[in-house]
């Protein structure tokens, strides 16, 4: 059996984190590995250096060796994937999950380092494009989606106990404004799922999760199992 890379993507606060937590908690029979990514954003309460992220300055990230690191802008920040670390994880059979911006998935999948890697790309959407257009009857759709996502961003920040200041507000607003472009991003998607249960939904606290949370998790698990079976 060879390794399978699952790229999990979607706008900020769409539910990627709680989905993976529910997967680990409820399905230990289907384990996965994750690379630790690099970011220029500040740590959130409870996040640990070298475990959740590598926290670095923009100068440090943008000076990384591009033959080893996939460095890319993400809203007003920078992110990086250590390709050597990713290849190490992919050297063993099983599942590897990588979270990546929807706007970067196509470029990432085209990297020579990914040639021959079995992969599946999943896009999570906070609402369907049709729902977004209905929401925006009297204003630009990007603005309507941004207002919706800003509320989710604020709820997450309050839940995490983040200190509200101008820098945090600017970050939350930037994330919300990017949501429409990320929701409609073109990419090599093998699975596109509409998940109305964002990160703050109590559905994620149950095993199995009810509602869209459960349906989204079930669909991702089915894709993962099928991908592993085809790699056997």
Steps between C-alpha positions, in 0.01 A plus 500: 500500500627848414421823681208721403508878542167664579502876447228658714411853396240768552448856629609592849259378772322252270562210741824334388648487850199348679452254213852364548455496879176301462678263260782432746265466794234282344695293246832380643477207256574748218806695620666780310817704528536877456804714423558802723461809283663842524303822549562868563185547708521529877430191710145456623438402864615142556701465177851359537813572300610199299184306584215704352708737285844644453452871569742711299533856374412599144869565433591149612229330295558694181872422517450122522653278231227466235639166384418356843204712614171586335468863612184689420304809602178443692285809541733744684730226621745242370490123531752231413504122461827315556503266200779290645293437813195423288694248291621335822140455614401368158780241504295274731165342406183664626331838491659844514274804534612849397294815554553750220341820372254441212684761296826302524387141444542495120853645518595262780376193313709603197827488697757248371532371857137384482546304178380146547345567843151357539280784618143612548395864526202601713340846504276596794258784436309693772205529261434413139555758225122500444439575870757778482328658200162483677655664806628785282172614345572870561880522519817344356523131577853528637380755756205285605721196551757712686233621745392141565856378554600797714241394755650150507851645535397718795330207674813288463723776634274544804491125561881481487538796735694711252562861598309734271710783362538669162743236374262213582201682352696567180597133480140380551369744242765396247410133548131576453559710187698216342223243551314544170815463289600195702151349487498519120868418441579279205698193589545128439216423742407135545233593753317826570287514815269769637537506878274740690642377832797733534765482769270631772225245445420279799441213256876439493494414871300181445606157373383455236429867423144574386397731216738624232795430731423129497422489130823684418708271720335189353570616144867575574543164675343318205736678261800415721408133524441473126833670428682259730330202339609616155857542625518146640 
